[in-house]
């Protein structure tokens, strides 16, 4: 007997979230990390947060 572990609506919701994370959120974070790297050594910048 086959059991559906996820509904079609749930699958669509997960696909939408994945597309958002890859195409909108990830590039934004990459840009911020690149900006932080341009300021110098990232390990030094971590201590400023503490």
Secondary structure as GFF3:
##gff-version 3
##sequence-region A 1 50
A	DSSP	alpha_helix	8	20	.	.	.	ID=ss1
A	DSSP	pi_helix	21	25	.	.	.	ID=ss2
A	DSSP	alpha_helix	26	38	.	.	.	ID=ss3
A	DSSP	alpha_helix	42	49	.	.	.	ID=ss4
###
